[in-house]
Amino acid sequence: MHAVRRRRGVSPADLWAPPSSSGSPTGGADHVTPRFPDTLDFSFSTSSAAGGHAASEAGSSYAPPSLQQELLEDYGVNVPLFDGTVEAAQQLAQEDIHYVVLYMHCPTHEDTGDFVRDVLADDGVLAQFAECAVLVGCSVLTPEGDALAQRLQLTTYPALVVLFKRRVILTLAGHFATAAAVLQEWRACRDMWDGAVAEEVSFRAERQGREEARRREEQHVADMEARDRQLLDQLEREAAEAAAQRTAAEQAAAEERAQPHRRAVASAGGARGGRQEEPEADEARDRQAKRVTMEATAVAEAPAPPEATPAAPRKRGRKPKTVEAAAEEKEVLHWVQCDKCDKWRIVPLAIPKHVTYWECSMRPRTTCADPDDAQLDVY
């Protein structure tokens, strides 16, 4: 019977660097960066078999399912060990921010049977470990287990090693009479290290929040750029369509303007018939046809002159004859305009239009001193 040898590992303060703005992920002075120097590497390059079990893959430690089956066959208890290597258990614990409880099994030791049946397989112990730890086992009879025991500096068995972030924080080696002693040490370890676990949880949540915010911002920027590209593409398409429409309209207008020239050329060619004329005459005819076409186009495109609106005849003395009355008397009337007062009046067609001034007697006169004198009333 061996006495219990308890060895503490590092303290929670050893896992965290002092506050510094340069090492802070957020750049603040109130943030600490976790550091885990001298962590244990549980991967091995050799492979072997123990107790008739299959050899493990290169780069992995002893396979726990074989150890669980060995405990069931040798001691009649089913200990739910992690189904994987020690390295895989470490990776799972880092993802879930849990402890790792490593059981170093030595089947040749005299206290191993009592420890497995009374302590390791105890329901209370297993429940405490399952709450926040990954329970994994390794046999010291394998090359991997022997190398791991030497690295952990284990000299007596059975042994339980508690790790957090690949750092040894508690080692229990020797005989434990009851499960209560193991639970007492386990609770004391958790009282010391649960604060570090909470800080790690907070740090990871903060980091995940920053990553999520960064991803959302990148997605938002990408969506805005995509919308801008779509808008630019739409504007370019509309501009191209408008330019194509303008080009088509200009071509149609040019074609329409060229039709008279083509018709003139065709007419000139038809008039010539099959006669052979001199090149100079053909060129002169083409120039004449082109000039006629240009003049016709200019006349067609010129704005129409505004129509002059004749002023209504003014009343002066007796009421002048109306057009209807003059028409009944079969008098042919027409409009004349005074060159001085620019007024229009209806006069019989017998009076010439070129006569400049008029008086009531319908005789030509040489002056028009008053605009009223120039008004011609038909009586």
NUGUMAR-526403 format. One record per residue (C-alpha): x, y, z; residue number from 0. Coordinates in steps of 0.5 Angstrom, whole numbers. Layout:
N
+-------+-------+-------+-----+
:    px :    py :    pz : pos :
+-------+-------+-------+-----+
:     X :     Y :     Z : NUM :
...
+-------+-------+-------+-----+
END
This chain:
379
+-------+-------+-------+-----+
:    px :    py :    pz : pos :
+-------+-------+-------+-----+
:     0 :     0 :     0 :   0 :
:     3 :     7 :    -2 :   1 :
:     1 :    13 :     1 :   2 :
:    -2 :    19 :    -4 :   3 :
:     3 :    23 :    -7 :   4 :
:    -1 :    30 :    -9 :   5 :
:     3 :    35 :   -14 :   6 :
:     0 :    41 :   -16 :   7 :
:     1 :    44 :   -23 :   8 :
:     1 :    51 :   -25 :   9 :
:    -3 :    56 :   -22 :  10 :
:    -8 :    60 :   -26 :  11 :
:    -4 :    66 :   -27 :  12 :
:     1 :    63 :   -30 :  13 :
:    -3 :    62 :   -36 :  14 :
:    -4 :    69 :   -38 :  15 :
:     0 :    75 :   -40 :  16 :
:     0 :    81 :   -36 :  17 :
:    -4 :    87 :   -40 :  18 :
:    -1 :    90 :   -46 :  19 :
:    -4 :    94 :   -51 :  20 :
:     1 :    91 :   -57 :  21 :
:    -1 :    84 :   -55 :  22 :
:    -9 :    85 :   -54 :  23 :
:   -13 :    83 :   -60 :  24 :
:   -17 :    89 :   -59 :  25 :
:   -12 :    94 :   -58 :  26 :
:   -14 :    96 :   -51 :  27 :
:   -10 :    96 :   -45 :  28 :
:   -15 :    92 :   -41 :  29 :
:   -15 :    86 :   -45 :  30 :
:   -10 :    80 :   -43 :  31 :
:    -8 :    75 :   -48 :  32 :
:    -7 :    68 :   -46 :  33 :
:    -1 :    64 :   -47 :  34 :
:     1 :    57 :   -46 :  35 :
:     8 :    56 :   -46 :  36 :
:    11 :    49 :   -45 :  37 :
:     5 :    45 :   -47 :  38 :
:     5 :    38 :   -47 :  39 :
:     5 :    34 :   -54 :  40 :
:     1 :    28 :   -54 :  41 :
:     2 :    26 :   -61 :  42 :
:     7 :    20 :   -62 :  43 :
:    11 :    18 :   -68 :  44 :
:    11 :    10 :   -66 :  45 :
:     5 :     5 :   -66 :  46 :
:     5 :    -1 :   -62 :  47 :
:     0 :    -6 :   -59 :  48 :
:    -2 :    -8 :   -52 :  49 :
:    -5 :   -14 :   -48 :  50 :
:    -7 :   -17 :   -55 :  51 :
:   -10 :   -10 :   -58 :  52 :
:    -9 :    -7 :   -65 :  53 :
:    -4 :    -3 :   -66 :  54 :
:    -5 :     5 :   -66 :  55 :
:    -4 :     9 :   -72 :  56 :
:     2 :    13 :   -73 :  57 :
:     2 :    20 :   -70 :  58 :
:    -3 :    18 :   -65 :  59 :
:    -3 :    15 :   -58 :  60 :
:    -6 :     9 :   -55 :  61 :
:   -13 :     8 :   -57 :  62 :
:   -18 :     8 :   -51 :  63 :
:   -23 :     4 :   -53 :  64 :
:   -18 :    -2 :   -52 :  65 :
:   -17 :     0 :   -45 :  66 :
:   -24 :     1 :   -44 :  67 :
:   -25 :    -6 :   -46 :  68 :
:   -20 :    -9 :   -42 :  69 :
:   -22 :    -5 :   -35 :  70 :
:   -29 :    -9 :   -37 :  71 :
:   -26 :   -16 :   -38 :  72 :
:   -21 :   -15 :   -32 :  73 :
:   -25 :   -12 :   -27 :  74 :
:   -32 :   -12 :   -29 :  75 :
:   -33 :    -5 :   -29 :  76 :
:   -35 :     0 :   -35 :  77 :
:   -32 :     6 :   -35 :  78 :
:   -34 :    11 :   -40 :  79 :
:   -27 :    13 :   -43 :  80 :
:   -26 :    18 :   -49 :  81 :
:   -27 :    14 :   -55 :  82 :
:   -21 :    17 :   -58 :  83 :
:   -13 :    18 :   -57 :  84 :
:   -11 :    23 :   -52 :  85 :
:    -9 :    28 :   -57 :  86 :
:   -16 :    28 :   -60 :  87 :
:   -19 :    29 :   -53 :  88 :
:   -14 :    35 :   -52 :  89 :
:   -17 :    38 :   -58 :  90 :
:   -24 :    37 :   -56 :  91 :
:   -23 :    40 :   -49 :  92 :
:   -20 :    46 :   -52 :  93 :
:   -26 :    47 :   -57 :  94 :
:   -31 :    46 :   -51 :  95 :
:   -27 :    49 :   -46 :  96 :
:   -26 :    43 :   -41 :  97 :
:   -21 :    40 :   -37 :  98 :
:   -18 :    33 :   -39 :  99 :
:   -18 :    28 :   -34 : 100 :
:   -12 :    23 :   -36 : 101 :
:   -12 :    16 :   -32 : 102 :
:    -5 :    13 :   -33 : 103 :
:    -7 :     5 :   -32 : 104 :
:    -2 :     0 :   -30 : 105 :
:    -5 :    -7 :   -29 : 106 :
:     1 :   -10 :   -26 : 107 :
:     1 :    -5 :   -20 : 108 :
:    -3 :    -8 :   -13 : 109 :
:    -7 :    -2 :   -12 : 110 :
:   -10 :    -1 :   -19 : 111 :
:   -16 :    -6 :   -18 : 112 :
:   -19 :    -3 :   -12 : 113 :
:   -18 :     4 :   -15 : 114 :
:   -21 :     2 :   -22 : 115 :
:   -27 :    -1 :   -18 : 116 :
:   -28 :     4 :   -12 : 117 :
:   -26 :    10 :   -15 : 118 :
:   -25 :    11 :   -22 : 119 :
:   -32 :     7 :   -23 : 120 :
:   -36 :    11 :   -18 : 121 :
:   -42 :    14 :   -20 : 122 :
:   -41 :    21 :   -16 : 123 :
:   -34 :    21 :   -19 : 124 :
:   -36 :    20 :   -26 : 125 :
:   -42 :    25 :   -26 : 126 :
:   -37 :    30 :   -23 : 127 :
:   -32 :    29 :   -29 : 128 :
:   -37 :    29 :   -34 : 129 :
:   -40 :    36 :   -32 : 130 :
:   -34 :    39 :   -35 : 131 :
:   -28 :    35 :   -36 : 132 :
:   -26 :    29 :   -42 : 133 :
:   -24 :    23 :   -38 : 134 :
:   -19 :    19 :   -42 : 135 :
:   -14 :    13 :   -41 : 136 :
:    -8 :    11 :   -43 : 137 :
:    -4 :     4 :   -41 : 138 :
:     3 :     5 :   -39 : 139 :
:     5 :    -2 :   -42 : 140 :
:     5 :     1 :   -49 : 141 :
:    11 :     5 :   -51 : 142 :
:     6 :    11 :   -52 : 143 :
:     4 :    11 :   -45 : 144 :
:    11 :    10 :   -42 : 145 :
:    13 :    16 :   -46 : 146 :
:     7 :    20 :   -43 : 147 :
:     9 :    17 :   -36 : 148 :
:    16 :    19 :   -37 : 149 :
:    14 :    26 :   -39 : 150 :
:     9 :    27 :   -33 : 151 :
:    14 :    25 :   -28 : 152 :
:    10 :    19 :   -26 : 153 :
:    13 :    14 :   -21 : 154 :
:     7 :    11 :   -17 : 155 :
:     0 :     9 :   -19 : 156 :
:    -5 :     9 :   -20 : 157 :
:    -5 :    16 :   -23 : 158 :
:   -10 :    22 :   -25 : 159 :
:    -7 :    28 :   -28 : 160 :
:   -12 :    34 :   -29 : 161 :
:   -10 :    38 :   -35 : 162 :
:   -13 :    45 :   -38 : 163 :
:   -10 :    48 :   -44 : 164 :
:    -5 :    42 :   -45 : 165 :
:    -2 :    45 :   -38 : 166 :
:    -2 :    40 :   -32 : 167 :
:    -6 :    43 :   -26 : 168 :
:    -6 :    37 :   -22 : 169 :
:    -3 :    30 :   -21 : 170 :
:    -6 :    25 :   -16 : 171 :
:    -1 :    19 :   -16 : 172 :
:    -2 :    13 :   -11 : 173 :
:    -7 :     9 :    -7 : 174 :
:   -14 :    13 :    -6 : 175 :
:   -18 :     9 :    -1 : 176 :
:   -25 :    12 :    -2 : 177 :
:   -28 :    16 :    -8 : 178 :
:   -29 :    22 :    -3 : 179 :
:   -22 :    24 :    -3 : 180 :
:   -21 :    24 :   -10 : 181 :
:   -28 :    29 :   -11 : 182 :
:   -25 :    33 :    -5 : 183 :
:   -18 :    34 :    -9 : 184 :
:   -23 :    35 :   -16 : 185 :
:   -27 :    41 :   -12 : 186 :
:   -21 :    44 :   -10 : 187 :
:   -18 :    44 :   -17 : 188 :
:   -24 :    47 :   -20 : 189 :
:   -25 :    52 :   -14 : 190 :
:   -18 :    55 :   -17 : 191 :
:   -19 :    54 :   -24 : 192 :
:   -26 :    55 :   -26 : 193 :
:   -24 :    63 :   -26 : 194 :
:   -19 :    62 :   -31 : 195 :
:   -24 :    57 :   -35 : 196 :
:   -29 :    63 :   -35 : 197 :
:   -24 :    68 :   -37 : 198 :
:   -23 :    63 :   -43 : 199 :
:   -30 :    63 :   -45 : 200 :
:   -31 :    70 :   -44 : 201 :
:   -25 :    71 :   -49 : 202 :
:   -27 :    66 :   -54 : 203 :
:   -34 :    69 :   -54 : 204 :
:   -31 :    76 :   -55 : 205 :
:   -27 :    74 :   -61 : 206 :
:   -33 :    70 :   -64 : 207 :
:   -37 :    77 :   -63 : 208 :
:   -31 :    80 :   -67 : 209 :
:   -31 :    75 :   -72 : 210 :
:   -38 :    75 :   -73 : 211 :
:   -38 :    83 :   -74 : 212 :
:   -33 :    83 :   -79 : 213 :
:   -36 :    78 :   -83 : 214 :
:   -43 :    82 :   -83 : 215 :
:   -39 :    88 :   -85 : 216 :
:   -36 :    85 :   -90 : 217 :
:   -42 :    82 :   -93 : 218 :
:   -45 :    89 :   -92 : 219 :
:   -40 :    92 :   -96 : 220 :
:   -40 :    86 :  -101 : 221 :
:   -48 :    87 :  -102 : 222 :
:   -47 :    94 :  -103 : 223 :
:   -42 :    93 :  -108 : 224 :
:   -46 :    88 :  -112 : 225 :
:   -52 :    93 :  -112 : 226 :
:   -47 :    99 :  -114 : 227 :
:   -45 :    94 :  -120 : 228 :
:   -52 :    93 :  -122 : 229 :
:   -54 :   100 :  -122 : 230 :
:   -48 :   102 :  -126 : 231 :
:   -49 :    96 :  -131 : 232 :
:   -57 :    98 :  -132 : 233 :
:   -54 :   106 :  -133 : 234 :
:   -49 :   103 :  -138 : 235 :
:   -55 :    99 :  -142 : 236 :
:   -60 :   105 :  -142 : 237 :
:   -54 :   110 :  -145 : 238 :
:   -52 :   105 :  -150 : 239 :
:   -60 :   104 :  -152 : 240 :
:   -61 :   111 :  -152 : 241 :
:   -54 :   112 :  -157 : 242 :
:   -57 :   106 :  -161 : 243 :
:   -64 :   110 :  -162 : 244 :
:   -60 :   117 :  -164 : 245 :
:   -56 :   113 :  -169 : 246 :
:   -62 :   110 :  -172 : 247 :
:   -66 :   116 :  -172 : 248 :
:   -60 :   120 :  -175 : 249 :
:   -59 :   115 :  -181 : 250 :
:   -67 :   115 :  -182 : 251 :
:   -67 :   122 :  -183 : 252 :
:   -60 :   122 :  -187 : 253 :
:   -64 :   117 :  -192 : 254 :
:   -70 :   121 :  -192 : 255 :
:   -66 :   127 :  -194 : 256 :
:   -62 :   123 :  -199 : 257 :
:   -69 :   121 :  -203 : 258 :
:   -70 :   127 :  -207 : 259 :
:   -63 :   127 :  -210 : 260 :
:   -63 :   120 :  -211 : 261 :
:   -70 :   121 :  -215 : 262 :
:   -67 :   127 :  -219 : 263 :
:   -61 :   123 :  -221 : 264 :
:   -65 :   117 :  -223 : 265 :
:   -70 :   122 :  -227 : 266 :
:   -63 :   125 :  -230 : 267 :
:   -61 :   118 :  -232 : 268 :
:   -68 :   116 :  -235 : 269 :
:   -68 :   122 :  -239 : 270 :
:   -61 :   121 :  -242 : 271 :
:   -63 :   114 :  -244 : 272 :
:   -58 :   110 :  -247 : 273 :
:   -54 :   116 :  -250 : 274 :
:   -47 :   117 :  -249 : 275 :
:   -45 :   124 :  -246 : 276 :
:   -39 :   127 :  -244 : 277 :
:   -36 :   126 :  -237 : 278 :
:   -37 :   134 :  -236 : 279 :
:   -44 :   134 :  -238 : 280 :
:   -46 :   128 :  -233 : 281 :
:   -42 :   132 :  -227 : 282 :
:   -45 :   138 :  -229 : 283 :
:   -52 :   135 :  -229 : 284 :
:   -51 :   131 :  -222 : 285 :
:   -49 :   138 :  -219 : 286 :
:   -55 :   141 :  -222 : 287 :
:   -59 :   136 :  -219 : 288 :
:   -56 :   136 :  -212 : 289 :
:   -57 :   143 :  -212 : 290 :
:   -64 :   143 :  -213 : 291 :
:   -65 :   137 :  -208 : 292 :
:   -61 :   142 :  -203 : 293 :
:   -66 :   148 :  -205 : 294 :
:   -72 :   143 :  -204 : 295 :
:   -69 :   141 :  -197 : 296 :
:   -68 :   148 :  -195 : 297 :
:   -75 :   150 :  -197 : 298 :
:   -78 :   144 :  -194 : 299 :
:   -74 :   145 :  -187 : 300 :
:   -75 :   153 :  -187 : 301 :
:   -81 :   155 :  -182 : 302 :
:   -87 :   158 :  -185 : 303 :
:   -88 :   165 :  -185 : 304 :
:   -93 :   168 :  -180 : 305 :
:  -100 :   170 :  -183 : 306 :
:  -102 :   177 :  -183 : 307 :
:  -108 :   178 :  -179 : 308 :
:  -112 :   183 :  -182 : 309 :
:  -115 :   189 :  -178 : 310 :
:  -123 :   189 :  -177 : 311 :
:  -125 :   196 :  -181 : 312 :
:  -126 :   202 :  -177 : 313 :
:  -133 :   205 :  -176 : 314 :
:  -132 :   213 :  -179 : 315 :
:  -139 :   217 :  -180 : 316 :
:  -143 :   212 :  -184 : 317 :
:  -143 :   205 :  -183 : 318 :
:  -139 :   202 :  -189 : 319 :
:  -141 :   197 :  -193 : 320 :
:  -140 :   190 :  -191 : 321 :
:  -137 :   184 :  -195 : 322 :
:  -143 :   181 :  -196 : 323 :
:  -147 :   187 :  -198 : 324 :
:  -142 :   189 :  -203 : 325 :
:  -142 :   182 :  -206 : 326 :
:  -150 :   182 :  -206 : 327 :
:  -149 :   188 :  -211 : 328 :
:  -144 :   184 :  -215 : 329 :
:  -138 :   188 :  -214 : 330 :
:  -131 :   185 :  -214 : 331 :
:  -127 :   187 :  -208 : 332 :
:  -120 :   186 :  -205 : 333 :
:  -116 :   188 :  -200 : 334 :
:  -111 :   194 :  -200 : 335 :
:  -106 :   197 :  -195 : 336 :
:  -104 :   204 :  -194 : 337 :
:   -97 :   205 :  -194 : 338 :
:   -97 :   210 :  -189 : 339 :
:  -101 :   208 :  -184 : 340 :
:  -101 :   200 :  -186 : 341 :
:  -108 :   199 :  -185 : 342 :
:  -112 :   194 :  -189 : 343 :
:  -118 :   196 :  -193 : 344 :
:  -123 :   192 :  -198 : 345 :
:  -124 :   196 :  -204 : 346 :
:  -127 :   195 :  -211 : 347 :
:  -123 :   191 :  -216 : 348 :
:  -123 :   196 :  -221 : 349 :
:  -118 :   201 :  -217 : 350 :
:  -111 :   198 :  -218 : 351 :
:  -108 :   195 :  -212 : 352 :
:  -101 :   200 :  -213 : 353 :
:  -105 :   206 :  -212 : 354 :
:  -102 :   209 :  -205 : 355 :
:  -107 :   213 :  -202 : 356 :
:  -114 :   213 :  -202 : 357 :
:  -120 :   218 :  -200 : 358 :
:  -127 :   217 :  -199 : 359 :
:  -129 :   219 :  -206 : 360 :
:  -124 :   214 :  -208 : 361 :
:  -119 :   218 :  -212 : 362 :
:  -112 :   218 :  -212 : 363 :
:  -109 :   223 :  -207 : 364 :
:  -102 :   225 :  -206 : 365 :
:  -101 :   226 :  -199 : 366 :
:  -104 :   222 :  -193 : 367 :
:  -104 :   227 :  -187 : 368 :
:  -108 :   224 :  -182 : 369 :
:  -108 :   216 :  -182 : 370 :
:  -116 :   217 :  -181 : 371 :
:  -116 :   220 :  -188 : 372 :
:  -112 :   214 :  -191 : 373 :
:  -118 :   209 :  -189 : 374 :
:  -122 :   207 :  -195 : 375 :
:  -130 :   206 :  -193 : 376 :
:  -134 :   203 :  -198 : 377 :
:  -141 :   206 :  -199 : 378 :
+-------+-------+-------+-----+
END
